[in-house]
Amino acid sequence: MKLKDKLNPGHYHEMMDRLHIIMENLNDHVIQHPVAKVNKKLNAKLNTALENLWDAYQIAGNLENKD
């Protein structure tokens, strides 16, 4: 049996929840840090990471609706 066949809707919800926790932690504890706020290069990289995590969150949500 393939791993995908073992997935249930709860797995997708769990993935979205874990991504959300990471995104909140990244924003609250890293992006909002004074060093990240004053360094434009660092801030840009961190915001790109956050955008990528939001994209992953959307993908996981769309997968939940497809399967």
Number of C-alpha atoms within 10 A of each C-alpha: 5 6 6 8 8 8 12 11 11 10 13 20 15 12 16 20 13 13 17 15 12 14 19 14 13 18 15 11 12 15 20 13 13 10 12 18 14 10 10 11 10 14 18 14 13 17 15 12 14 18 13 13 17 16 12 15 21 13 14 19 15 12 12 18 10 7 11
